[in-house]
Amino acid sequence: MSKQALLIIADGMGDNPIPDLNGLTPLEYALTPNLTALAKQGLFGNVHPVQPGVPVGTDVGHLAIFGYDPYDVYTGRGPIEAYGAGIELLPTDIAFRGNFATVDDEFTVLDRRAGRINTGTHELAEALDGIVLSNGTKVIVRPLSAHRVAVVLRGENLSEHVSTTDPGTAKEGETVQKSIALNEESDAIHTADAINELTEKMFSVLSLHPVNAERSLQGMPPANMILLRGIGREIQAPKITTTLGIRGACIAGDRTVLGIARMAGFDVYHRDSFTAGHDTDFIAKADLAIEQLKSGYDWVVLHIKSPDLAGHDCQPMIKVSSAIKLDMMLGHILRHIDLNECFVGYTSDHSTPCMRRDHSGDPVPTFFAGGNVRSLPLENFGEKYVTHGSLNNLTARDFFRIQMDHLGVVAKLGA
């Protein structure tokens, strides 16, 4: 295989028209000369993450981007977060994704993200890690990026058929949910009891932790609870790198993405400056991508999380800023690679419209350029500008296959 490819993923960048942006989306509003110039040299269009009109999570969206059928392999967000945290799951484990959150004494949720806490989480997780519940279940807790955390229950007779404790996105004012068994099996009842006991223990331990005492002194919300969701067991799926015979590298600050990449057989790269936030080091990520391409990786995936955060927080101008920084990052990369030897793609895992503050089922602007890839005229890059492109109405898995075909690793169907 002589050619390489770089894929840039702008998490949650897709959006809808915003009145304060003159009826444009953040991507349409932003000045993005490099994205536009590159899209003009290749295939482009609005691509559906999984299928039209179906909102997906970051986990499902990225599974599809990496070539998996989420309907076949997805068992929950929790296992993916566990992979991202470096936890080796056992078949009997159940895993959760969690948020450090702020609750009052009645367990009313005051802030689902504890002020988007980004310091002290290692100490808080360590205080909970290793707790043994009354039924003998061991608790494994690992910090992820910012407020996110992976929680695994390890023991006998555990079931994933239980409800979780997070009341949901933008549900401040509601209480932490009691876990209940979703069937009458004793394992489910046993597991729900364990989760509810863990909820009580987390509040007791975290409320007294020095990190939260200091946060309260500084007027910041204490991270005195972990809200659990995304329950699931170990994902069993073939490694994409083995299936296709490629070497893959993934550069990201978001542990969910790193977990999926690791599951897919990729070498993963993370640095402290890759924060999965607005302050992530765009140019350091670009330099590392250039380095990995020069070292011989066939497919390098570079992930940026900040647009998704801006969408959830309804900050359209921050999203515009993310698009501009991403475009500058792309310009830096283009000065160091040969488009005749390395294809460049761009996509998102889903749309996160600012006015909605959550993921939507809208398709996402996407392109694939370089070499002799087919091209069409293009005025600008953004949702409304790419509607005449050849990638329209395809899915992320279709886009994955197109990239792999250009790398020459897709087997011919038929004689």
Salt bridges, closest charged atoms under 4 A:
ASP11 OD2 - HIS303 NE2 2.90
ASP11 OD2 - LYS305 NZ 3.52
ASP11 OD1 - HIS350 NE2 3.50
ASP15 OD2 - LYS319 NZ 2.73
ASP69 OD2 - ARG397 NH1 3.88
GLU81 OE2 - ARG77 NE 2.85
GLU81 OE2 - ARG97 NE 3.84
ASP93 OD2 - ARG154 NH2 2.70
ASP129 OD1 - ARG142 NH1 2.95
GLU160 OE2 - HIS161 NE2 4.00
GLU160 OE1 - ARG233 NE 2.87
ASP166 OD2 - ARG112 NH2 2.60
ASP166 OD2 - ARG229 NE 3.29
ASP254 OD2 - LYS305 NZ 3.81
ASP287 OD1 - HIS332 NE2 2.58
ASP308 OD2 - LYS305 NZ 3.22
ASP308 OD1 - HIS312 NE2 3.38
ASP308 OD1 - HIS350 NE2 3.86
ASP308 OD1 - HIS359 NE2 3.49
ASP313 OD2 - ARG116 NE 3.06
ASP349 OD2 - HIS62 ND1 3.43
ASP349 OD2 - HIS350 NE2 3.03
ASP398 OD1 - ARG401 NH2 2.55
